[in-house]
Amino acid sequence: MDEMAIGWKRVLDAFELWIQYEGNEFMPWTGYFNMENLRDLTSKERVAWMDNMVDEIIPTRVGKCQEAGVALEDFLPYMPGPDELEIVRSMIELNGRIYEAILRMSDTISLMLEVHKSLGFEEIAHYLKMLAESEEDIRHHMSLYSQGFGKLQSLGLVIPDEMLG
């Protein structure tokens, strides 16, 4: 496999692992981004959910996002022209925005945890709304990020056959 194909493989593998994590590991936890679903949990379970989000789920999400960004940065030198280069740079910028939004989400959950512990469950509604809005923003940017692959393919930067199937 030539260097371009190796670069493509690394980018696509990193993105695929990130998407798999999003769907299989992260998304089930977002069901608690609303008061009604959290109300079904005990206080101890809510605290455990928030701790897990801050200590494990979001850091892993951040790592997957970073890996995809690094793979794209490493892929930049293989772009055949300025249009492809601009698309990959745009994807890297989107990756950075997503990364920052995920970190802000972690901060929001940390604040929510403190409010929950000190003031009680009913006082966290504002933070849940912030989480839902952040997640919507992240999903929007991930959609734009995904479209970058289609734009690259439309410019002739195709996925090597040996990587398909």
Secondary structure, DSSP 8 states (H G I E B T S, - for coil): --HHHHHHHHHHHHHHHHHHHIIIIIGGGGGGSSHHHHHTS-HHHHHHHHHHIIIIIHHHHHHHHHHHHHHHHHHGGG--SHHHHHHHHHHHHHHHHHHHHHHHHHHHHHHHHHHHHHH-GGGGHHHHHHHHHHHHHHHHHHHHHHHHHHHHHHTT----GGG--
